[in-house]
Amino acid sequence: MNALLPLPRSLRRPAEPGMPIAEVETPTLLVDLPALDRNIALLASYVQNRAPGVRLRPHAKTHKSPDVARRQIAAGAIGVCCQTVGEAEAMAAAGVADILLSNQIADAGKARRLAAIAGQSRLSVCVDDPSQVALLSDAAMAAGVTIHVLVELDVGGARCGVLSADAAVALARLIVGSPGLVFDGLQAYHGRAQHLRKPSERQAAIAEATRLAAAAAGQIRDAGIACPTITGAGTGTFAFEAASALYTELQCGSYVFMDADYARNERDDGADVPHFEQALTILTTVISTPLPDRAVCDAGLKAMSLDSGPPSLQLYPGLDYAGASDEHSKLTMHSPFALQVGQKIHLVPGHCDPTVAMHDWIIVHDGSTVTAVWPVARGW
Ligand SMILES: *Cc1c(COP(=O)(O)O)cnc(C)c1O
């Protein structure tokens, strides 16, 4: 290797504490630490005051960051949810003591990796098929550990999950009879409800989810099986699950960062529901201004996810988002707004979770200066 060339960017920290934001290389993922900490404190105090006894288990798929998880746990969270085994490994390695893989695994290799995690953290995982129960039991027995298992019920999300209370009872019985496994209860997350725009639509969706989960838990208990945990909820609906008197755990993820898509959810102004701040931005540099009304910057489809719509330019009245390609975004400037080549601007991503997963580092700042650089646990 040529010793004169710097390391590839994924292997070196792209900024150091003390550096002014204006000097940070782009495109880069930035987190406003005071705003992040306010979001963490706001949800924690809401749950403590409004739903005492309900546990907060934030979803780490949003941030993939042990540093963020530590702050959530310091504020009262009991642990985290993860969506991938790789996220769970990163959280366990950082000392997170209670991890829920809110997802299914379907191969022996991943079951072995989960069993290794269960050797040091309390580990729970979802199932919706008997074959997953067998894989987990075999891996737990081979490693000499206990794995906690939740049956996932489809409560309207139309993703994973069994479709009936009878099927949930059958799986619960199988788990109870499987060595190395402990049945914890139900995963009852309604993903599609999170971005229904009207609060009344979200409320109706969670009322139905609660009805389905209560019926399944009732049938499991009627079969003589304890069902202590009913877990679910996200940033769009947690107030309803918190008030349900059924859910025992909340899995909100996006609230730590927020994004332009969540900003489009209508709020019920009468309800005392926390208002989270945009803590995540993509810093990008204007690399060309070929026309008086066109600026082109260096953050494109490979620096932020556009699956839930374009980034927001609300910080810059006078700029409109005009489209992305791999490594470019086009911005339309309305007079008298005029960006110069070399100027840096902040974009608020459309969808926080997949945007974070495109970056190796989170550059943490206080509004003007870098205060920390946190790694992102990418991969599966
Ligand atoms: C994504 C997800 C969440 C968190 O949802 P947000 O909308 O990001 O708060 C919770 N639980 C599960 C199972 C998820 O997939």
PDBQT file of the ligand as one rigid body, heavy atoms in Angstrom, charges set to zero:
ROOT
HETATM    1  C1  LIG A 401     -39.036  -0.104  12.909  1.00  0.00    +0.000 C 
HETATM    2  C2  LIG A 401     -39.629  -0.833  14.045  1.00  0.00    +0.000 A 
HETATM    3  C3  LIG A 401     -39.920  -0.153  15.230  1.00  0.00    +0.000 A 
HETATM    4  C4  LIG A 401     -39.692   1.327  15.426  1.00  0.00    +0.000 C 
HETATM    5  O1  LIG A 401     -40.486   2.104  14.600  1.00  0.00    +0.000 OA
HETATM    6  P1  LIG A 401     -40.269   3.681  14.455  1.00  0.00    +0.000 P 
HETATM    7  O2  LIG A 401     -41.325   4.098  13.542  1.00  0.00    +0.000 OA
HETATM    8  O3  LIG A 401     -38.897   3.866  13.878  1.00  0.00    +0.000 OA
HETATM    9  O4  LIG A 401     -40.348   4.259  15.817  1.00  0.00    +0.000 OA
HETATM   10  C5  LIG A 401     -40.417  -0.902  16.281  1.00  0.00    +0.000 A 
HETATM   11  N1  LIG A 401     -40.617  -2.239  16.175  1.00  0.00    +0.000 NA
HETATM   12  C6  LIG A 401     -40.346  -2.913  15.049  1.00  0.00    +0.000 A 
HETATM   13  C7  LIG A 401     -40.560  -4.377  15.000  1.00  0.00    +0.000 C 
HETATM   14  C8  LIG A 401     -39.860  -2.238  13.940  1.00  0.00    +0.000 A 
HETATM   15  O5  LIG A 401     -39.610  -2.907  12.806  1.00  0.00    +0.000 OA
ENDROOT
TORSDOF 0
